[in-house]
Each structure stands twice: as C-alpha cells, then as structure tokens.
Amino acid sequence: MITHASADKTAVSPETGPNSGHTAQAVFTTAVKAVLRAAPAIIAAFSLSLSTAQCAPSSGVTKEEVRQILKENPDLVLDILKDHSETVLEIAQQGNMLRKRKAMLAQWEQDAKQKKIVNLEGRALRGNPKAPVTLVAYSDFTCPYCRQAEQTIAQLLKKYDGKIRVAFKILPKEDPVSVTAARYSTAAFILDPAKGWLFLDALFSGIEQYEREGEDFIKKTTESLGYDFRKLKAEAGGSAVQRRLDADSKEADGFGISGTPHFLVNDLMIRGAVSRDLFEEAIDKALQLAGKK
C-alpha cells in the first residue's frame, strides 16, 4: 500500500507553508531576524524625531549616531522586540501569508496552462454534480489543518451554491489510526455514497474519540448511520478499497503532492492550509477561466 509521510513532517500549516513543521517559536525567530535588519533604521528615525521634539535643537543627535549606538548595543533592539513579541509574531505571520499568497497567485498563472486530469469515476460528489468548478481535497483524517479545511469547504459550498462540487481523496499517513480511518471511510463511500459523506464528517469531528476508542467508535458511528458494520468491515479490508487508495496516492504523486492538505480547484493548485479568502480567489479565477463569471 502506498501511504504518505506523517503529518508532523508534511502537514502544511497556514503560516509556514509545505513541509516546514515549524512551530510558533520558529516563526518568532524568523520574525526577529527580519525585524533586526530593519530595526536600527526604524528606531533611529524614532529616536531622532523624539530628540527633535523633546530636546533643544543644539542637542546634536543624528540618525547616524543612534544607528551606531544600536549596532554597538544589539541587546537594546532585542529587548524592544521581546517587549513586543506578540506584535512581532503577528507581523511575521501576516508577512508569511502575504508572501504565500503572492507565490500562489503566480503559480496559478502557470497552473491554468496545464490541464490536470483527476479520476472522479464512481466518486461521490458534494454540491451540484454539473458545477463548472471542481474542488478536490487531498486530505487525511488525523491532519489538524485538514479538519480546519473541511469547515472552510462547507462554507464555500454554501456561498458558491450550484457553482462548485467537491471530491475527497484520502492520503493516509503510515500509522494505524490514519490508515484504518482511510480504509473505513473509503469503504463507506463504496457501499453508500450519500452516507459516506456523513461518515466522513463524523470521523473528522470525532477523530480524537476514535483515537481513544478505536473500532468501537467506528462501529457505533456506522451503525448510527444505518450501515451493517460487519459488511462495512469486510469491505474496508477488501481489494476495492486498496485499489482506490493506491490510485489516489499515485494521482497525488503525479501532481507533486507530498503532504496534506492539498487542493485542486479545477487546474489551480492550493498547497497547504490557507484562508477562506484565498480559496475564494481560486474559485473566482476558476469560474472566470471557465467562462462562468
């Protein structure tokens, strides 16, 4: 079975982009380095203006002198940054997201020229089956950013009612919880596509309970949806589920997808967890390219 690397290595966060695994501390460190490069000029200008306002014109304080003091005493800058660490972190996160958006918009220009063939044969779709825009989610139940994205997708289906349809493809990690959830969800879709979406929603919302209870959670959930658990369990262990998971993994590899979440909006690739605004930009562009906007 082809599986994908664990989420702590390849989960794509909103702030740091693909394959980063960075923590907030790493983001802060990056922010400090960036601000340090500009801090002397910023603080020097502030000090000069303060000197001009509060001191006599004969004080002789110059921007160059303040800059030299800061260069010789870098701890002064660090102290200021530490005192305003939350602000620095917010600035860094905003900057990262702006850079990510700029890079993604440039990437979409290239994506639009490259037709991407996605196999949707026999797949359950949410939304208008004849919608001009197809949003394909390459996801994993144990990935926290994937769970966030599912909530965003639900909002997008409402906003773009009739204009988008959604397909879901599972790229499980190499751990029992992820693989078993993927197999049961795939089996649920094969046996009953409509109920499959309900089971998918239940898995995403109850993944922590599933991690605690294991198969008991699967049994309770599927029976509450009207599945025959023994039949579902047999299907989950069968060759049809294996073929579908392998095919989706091979398809993802062909698109250069190495982690979750990733999304295709027609031919436009979204790599990682992004804001709803960026999803909407992709959908609007896809509609425009399809001549439906």
C-alpha positions in Angstrom: 0.0 0.0 0.0 1.3 3.5 -0.9 1.0 5.9 2.0 2.2 9.4 2.7 4.6 10.7 5.3 3.4 11.6 8.8 1.6 14.9 9.4 4.3 16.3 11.7 6.6 16.2 8.7 4.3 17.1 5.9 1.3 18.8 7.3 1.1 22.2 5.6 0.4 25.0 8.1 -1.2 28.3 7.4 1.9 30.3 8.4 4.9 28.3 7.2 4.0 26.5 4.0 4.7 23.0 2.9 7.0 20.5 4.6 8.0 23.0 7.3 7.0 21.6 10.6 7.8 25.0 12.1 6.4 26.0 15.5 5.4 29.4 16.6 8.8 29.8 18.2 10.5 29.2 14.8 8.2 31.8 13.3 9.1 34.2 16.0 12.8 33.6 15.4 12.4 34.3 11.7 10.5 37.4 12.6 13.2 38.7 15.0 15.8 38.2 12.3 13.7 40.1 9.8 12.9 42.9 12.1 16.5 43.2 13.3 17.6 44.0 9.8 15.2 47.0 9.7 15.2 47.8 13.4 18.2 50.2 13.5 16.8 52.5 10.9 13.3 52.4 12.4 14.4 53.1 15.9 17.0 55.6 14.8 14.3 57.6 13.0 12.1 57.4 16.0 14.8 58.4 18.4 15.7 61.4 16.1 12.2 62.6 16.0 11.9 62.2 19.8 15.1 64.1 20.2 13.9 66.9 18.0 10.6 67.1 19.8 11.9 67.0 23.4 15.4 68.4 23.2 16.9 71.7 22.2 18.0 71.9 18.5 21.6 72.1 19.8 21.5 68.6 21.2 23.2 67.4 18.0 21.6 63.9 18.0 21.9 62.4 14.5 20.4 59.4 12.9 23.9 58.0 12.2 24.9 58.3 15.8 21.8 56.5 17.0 22.4 53.8 14.4 26.0 53.4 15.6 24.8 53.1 19.2 22.4 50.3 18.3 25.0 48.5 16.3 27.3 48.5 19.3 24.5 47.5 21.6 22.3 45.0 19.8 20.7 43.9 23.1 18.7 47.1 23.1 17.0 46.0 19.9 16.3 42.5 21.3 14.9 44.0 24.5 12.5 46.1 22.5 11.5 43.1 20.3 10.9 40.9 23.4 8.7 43.6 25.0 6.6 43.5 21.9 6.9 39.8 20.9 3.2 39.3 20.2 3.2 42.2 17.8 6.3 40.9 16.1 4.8 37.5 15.7 1.6 38.9 14.2 3.7 40.9 11.7 5.7 37.9 10.8 2.6 35.7 10.3 1.0 38.4 8.1 4.1 38.7 6.1 4.4 35.0 5.6 0.7 34.8 4.4 1.2 37.7 2.0 4.3 36.1 0.5 2.4 32.8 0.3 -0.5 34.5 -1.5 1.8 36.2 -3.9 3.6 33.0 -4.7 0.3 31.1 -5.1 -1.2 33.7 -7.5 1.9 33.4 -9.7 1.7 29.7 -9.6 -1.9 29.8 -10.7 -1.0 31.6 -13.8 1.1 28.5 -14.7 -1.4 26.0 -13.4 -4.1 27.5 -15.7 -1.9 26.4 -18.7 -1.6 22.8 -17.5 -4.7 20.6 -17.6 -4.9 18.3 -14.7 -6.8 15.0 -15.1 -8.5 13.9 -11.9 -10.2 10.5 -11.8 -13.7 11.0 -10.4 -15.2 7.9 -11.8 -17.5 6.3 -9.3 -16.7 9.0 -6.7 -19.3 10.7 -4.5 -19.5 14.5 -5.1 -20.9 17.2 -2.8 -22.7 20.0 -4.5 -24.0 20.4 -8.0 -22.7 17.4 -10.0 -22.6 19.5 -13.1 -20.9 22.5 -11.5 -18.3 24.3 -13.6 -15.7 24.2 -10.8 -14.5 21.0 -9.1 -12.7 21.3 -5.7 -10.7 18.1 -5.0 -9.4 17.8 -1.4 -6.3 15.5 -0.8 -6.7 15.0 2.9 -6.1 12.9 6.0 -8.3 12.5 9.0 -5.6 12.9 11.5 -4.2 16.1 10.0 -5.5 19.1 12.0 -5.2 21.5 9.1 -7.3 19.1 7.0 -10.0 19.3 9.7 -9.9 23.1 9.5 -10.1 23.0 5.7 -13.2 20.8 5.8 -15.1 23.5 7.8 -14.0 26.1 5.2 -15.2 23.9 2.3 -18.6 23.6 3.9 -18.8 27.4 3.9 -17.7 27.6 0.3 -20.4 25.1 -0.8 -23.0 27.4 0.7 -21.5 30.6 -0.8 -21.0 29.1 -4.3 -24.2 27.0 -4.3 -24.5 25.4 -7.7 -21.1 26.6 -8.9 -18.8 24.2 -7.2 -18.7 20.5 -6.5 -16.3 18.8 -4.0 -14.5 15.5 -4.2 -12.5 14.0 -1.3 -9.4 11.8 -1.7 -7.6 10.3 1.3 -3.8 10.2 1.6 -3.3 8.4 4.9 -0.1 8.6 7.0 1.9 5.5 7.9 0.2 4.9 11.2 -2.7 2.6 12.2 -5.2 5.3 13.1 -4.8 7.2 9.8 -4.8 4.0 7.6 -7.7 2.4 9.3 -9.8 5.6 9.2 -9.0 5.9 5.5 -10.0 2.3 4.8 -13.3 2.6 6.6 -14.2 5.9 5.0 -13.4 4.6 1.6 -15.5 1.5 2.2 -18.4 3.7 3.5 -18.3 5.6 0.2 -18.3 2.5 -1.9 -21.2 0.9 0.0 -23.4 4.1 0.2 -22.0 7.4 -1.3 -24.6 9.6 0.5 -24.0 8.1 3.9 -20.2 8.2 3.1 -20.2 11.9 3.4 -21.9 11.7 6.8 -19.4 9.2 8.0 -16.6 11.4 6.7 -18.0 14.3 8.7 -18.3 12.1 11.8 -14.7 10.9 11.5 -13.3 14.4 11.2 -15.3 15.8 14.1 -14.7 12.7 16.3 -11.1 11.7 15.4 -9.9 12.2 18.9 -12.6 10.0 20.2 -11.8 7.4 17.5 -8.1 7.5 18.6 -9.2 6.7 22.2 -11.9 4.1 21.4 -10.7 2.5 18.2 -13.0 0.2 16.3 -15.8 0.7 18.9 -16.1 4.3 17.7 -16.3 3.1 14.1 -18.9 0.5 15.0 -21.1 2.9 16.9 -20.9 5.6 14.3 -21.6 3.5 11.3 -24.5 1.7 12.9 -26.0 5.1 13.8 -25.9 5.9 10.1 -27.6 2.7 9.1 -24.6 0.7 8.0 -24.2 -3.0 8.6 -20.9 -2.9 10.5 -19.8 -6.5 9.6 -20.4 -5.8 5.9 -18.5 -2.4 6.2 -15.6 -4.0 8.0 -15.3 -6.7 5.3 -15.4 -4.0 2.6 -12.7 -2.0 4.4 -10.4 -5.0 4.3 -11.1 -5.7 0.6 -9.2 -5.2 -2.6 -11.6 -2.5 -3.9 -10.7 -0.1 -1.1 -7.0 -0.9 -1.5 -7.1 -0.2 -5.3 -8.9 3.2 -4.7 -6.4 4.3 -2.0 -3.4 3.3 -4.2 -4.9 5.1 -7.2 -5.4 8.3 -5.3 -1.9 8.1 -3.9 -0.5 7.6 -7.4 -2.6 10.5 -8.7 -1.3 12.8 -5.9 2.3 11.8 -6.6 1.8 12.7 -10.2 0.7 16.2 -9.2 3.7 16.6 -6.9 1.6 16.4 -3.7 3.7 15.1 -0.8 1.6 16.1 2.2 -1.8 17.2 3.4 -3.8 19.2 2.9 -3.6 20.0 -0.8 -6.4 21.0 -3.1 -7.2 21.3 -6.8 -9.7 24.0 -7.9 -10.1 22.8 -11.4 -6.5 23.2 -12.6 -5.4 25.5 -9.8 -3.3 24.0 -7.0 -3.6 25.1 -3.4 -0.8 23.8 -1.3 -1.4 23.7 2.4 -3.8 25.3 4.8 -4.9 28.7 3.5 -7.5 31.3 4.4 -11.1 31.2 3.1 -10.3 34.3 1.2 -7.6 32.5 -0.8 -10.0 29.6 -1.6 -12.5 32.2 -2.9 -9.8 33.8 -5.0 -9.1 30.4 -6.6 -12.7 29.6 -7.2 -13.4 33.0 -8.7 -10.4 32.6 -11.0 -11.5 29.1 -12.0 -15.0 30.4 -12.7 -13.5 33.2 -14.8 -11.3 30.7 -16.7 -14.4 28.5 -17.3 -16.3 31.5 -18.6 -18.9 31.3 -15.8 -18.2 34.6 -14.1 
